[in-house]
Amino acid sequence: MQVKNKVNPNETQMKEFMEGDADSPIHMVNLLKFKEKAEYEDGRETNLSGAEAYAIYGQEVQGHVKKVGGSGVFAGQVSRLMLGEVDELWDMIAVVTYPSRKAMLAMITDPDYQESAKHRQAGLAGQLNIETKS
């Protein structure tokens, strides 16, 4: 199995995200890998680590998630791998519930969210988002 961490979905992934049942609740599992040092796209100087920049996003995103009717379920640091093999572990895992894909899309396209997401972009080396349904 090959794993490729990304920060943003590609065009095909976004198209498929809205296909089929876009109205049922989803649980998004986020596997996160942080940069050593945060790098902001606007070139601002910072002494923040990637994890620290993402923590700013993590605090702000809670309000954005609630605004669309979602909720955080779990967030925690990865401590070790118990089963299987990977070249490198993720740093953190977060699980968020959204009332629907449409609600998640409304959140990520909101200009207020996009302002918060600058910290996400600055802090992440990559991530996997895995959609699950009950």
C-alpha positions as CSV (number, residue, x, y, z in Angstrom):
1,M,0.0,0.0,0.0
2,Q,1.4,3.4,-1.0
3,V,0.4,6.4,1.1
4,K,0.7,10.0,-0.1
5,N,0.0,12.8,2.4
6,K,-1.6,15.8,0.8
7,V,-2.8,19.2,2.2
8,N,-5.7,19.7,-0.3
9,P,-7.9,17.4,-2.3
10,N,-7.3,17.1,-6.1
11,E,-10.1,18.0,-8.6
12,T,-11.2,14.4,-8.9
13,Q,-11.5,14.0,-5.1
14,M,-13.6,17.2,-4.8
15,K,-15.9,16.0,-7.7
16,E,-16.4,12.6,-6.1
17,F,-17.0,14.2,-2.7
18,M,-20.3,15.7,-4.0
19,E,-21.4,12.6,-5.9
20,G,-24.0,10.2,-4.4
21,D,-25.4,10.8,-1.0
22,A,-24.3,14.4,0.0
23,D,-27.0,14.8,2.6
24,S,-26.2,12.0,5.2
25,P,-24.0,12.5,8.3
26,I,-20.3,11.8,7.9
27,H,-17.4,11.3,10.2
28,M,-14.1,12.6,8.8
29,V,-11.0,10.9,10.2
30,N,-8.0,13.2,9.8
31,L,-4.5,11.7,9.9
32,L,-2.1,14.7,10.3
33,K,1.6,15.1,9.7
34,F,3.1,18.4,10.7
35,K,6.0,20.4,9.2
36,E,9.0,21.0,11.5
37,K,8.6,24.7,11.1
38,A,5.4,26.5,10.0
39,E,5.5,28.1,6.5
40,Y,2.9,30.7,5.6
41,E,2.0,31.2,2.0
42,D,2.1,35.0,2.4
43,G,5.8,34.7,3.4
44,R,5.3,36.1,7.0
45,E,8.1,35.4,9.4
46,T,7.2,33.0,12.2
47,N,8.9,31.0,14.9
48,L,5.9,28.7,15.2
49,S,6.4,24.9,14.6
50,G,4.0,23.2,12.2
51,A,2.2,21.7,15.2
52,E,1.8,25.2,16.8
53,A,0.4,26.7,13.7
54,Y,-2.0,23.8,13.3
55,A,-3.1,24.3,17.0
56,I,-4.2,27.8,16.1
57,Y,-6.3,26.4,13.3
58,G,-7.5,23.7,15.6
59,Q,-8.9,26.2,18.1
60,E,-10.5,28.4,15.4
61,V,-12.0,25.5,13.4
62,Q,-14.1,24.4,16.3
63,G,-16.3,27.4,15.8
64,H,-16.5,26.8,12.0
65,V,-17.5,23.2,12.6
66,K,-20.2,24.2,15.1
67,K,-21.5,26.9,12.7
68,V,-22.5,24.2,10.1
69,G,-23.9,21.8,12.7
70,G,-20.9,19.6,13.2
71,S,-18.9,18.6,16.2
72,G,-15.4,17.4,17.1
73,V,-15.4,13.8,18.3
74,F,-11.8,13.1,19.2
75,A,-8.3,14.5,18.8
76,G,-5.1,13.0,20.1
77,Q,-1.4,12.7,19.5
78,V,-0.2,9.5,17.8
79,S,1.9,7.6,20.4
80,R,2.9,4.4,18.6
81,L,1.9,1.9,16.0
82,M,0.5,-1.3,17.5
83,L,-0.3,-3.3,14.3
84,G,1.0,-3.1,10.8
85,E,3.9,-1.3,9.2
86,V,4.4,2.2,7.8
87,D,7.5,4.2,7.0
88,E,6.5,7.1,9.1
89,L,3.7,7.6,11.6
90,W,1.2,10.6,11.5
91,D,1.6,13.1,14.4
92,M,-2.1,13.5,15.3
93,I,-5.5,12.1,14.6
94,A,-8.8,14.0,14.7
95,V,-12.3,12.8,14.1
96,V,-15.0,15.4,13.2
97,T,-18.7,14.7,12.6
98,Y,-20.6,16.8,10.0
99,P,-24.4,16.6,9.4
100,S,-23.6,16.1,5.7
101,R,-21.0,16.5,2.9
102,K,-22.9,19.6,1.9
103,A,-22.3,21.1,5.4
104,M,-18.6,20.3,5.3
105,L,-18.4,21.9,1.8
106,A,-20.3,25.0,3.1
107,M,-17.7,25.3,5.9
108,I,-14.6,24.9,3.7
109,T,-15.8,27.5,1.2
110,D,-16.7,30.1,3.8
111,P,-14.3,33.1,3.7
112,D,-14.0,33.1,7.5
113,Y,-12.9,29.4,7.5
114,Q,-10.5,30.1,4.7
115,E,-8.8,32.7,6.8
116,S,-8.4,30.2,9.6
117,A,-7.2,27.6,7.2
118,K,-4.0,29.6,6.5
119,H,-2.7,28.2,9.8
120,R,-3.6,24.7,8.7
121,Q,-1.7,25.1,5.4
122,A,1.2,26.6,7.2
123,G,1.5,23.8,9.7
124,L,0.7,20.6,7.7
125,A,3.2,18.6,5.7
126,G,0.2,16.5,4.7
127,Q,-2.8,14.6,5.8
128,L,-5.2,11.9,4.9
129,N,-8.9,12.6,5.3
130,I,-11.0,9.4,5.4
131,E,-14.8,9.8,5.2
132,T,-16.8,7.2,7.2
133,K,-20.5,6.7,7.7
134,S,-22.4,5.0,10.5
